Amino acid sequence: MSALLPLILPFAAILMPIVIVAIVFWYKAREKELQYHQELRFREMEHQKKMKELEIELEKAKARQVSA
């Protein structure tokens, strides 16, 4: 075991910063992805609201045509 330590230690010292940077990058990417999903959901809700408003206006216009 002690004979392998001088061989493993340099690799561990090189891999440690790479792993830390990878974790930080993944965390930031995940945070952005969640933000984009939240924004997309908000836009979808706005779109649904506009579509319902347009449906109501269309029904009103049809009702006016029928009564006229």
Secondary structure, DSSP 8 states (H G I E B T S, - for coil): -TTTHHHHHHHHHHHHHHHHHHHHHHHHHHHHHHHHHHHHHHHHHHHHHHHHHHHHHHHHHHHHHHH-
